[in-house]
């Protein structure tokens, strides 16, 4: 039995105020820190878009950060993507990715990239549906500083 997915037309807007990011707090991993939100919004090359559906409550977001290297030029790191559970599988994630990819093109980036856990089936499916391609295995190494 096949089920048609309900497609929600979401309103995607660039986050411009700390209040918007505080309102989007439930979408983030931790509560919004106003000082960090302000610094993010003011930092050149930092982008965050919010998706709104059926009103003014944010139901998803995407953030990206531009990086520049002397031998490669400019690229966009897709830092984080989240869509609230009740709004998943409705095209909102793909629309948010499309927004960030569009900004990357406008900014002259040569690519957009994201690191994904190999067992994160939902994220992998969303990124592939938005036109992303895997370029091989990747290991993430971190240096925790706090």
Order of alpha helices (4+ residues) and beta strands (2+ residues): beta-alpha-alpha-beta-beta-beta-alpha-beta-alpha
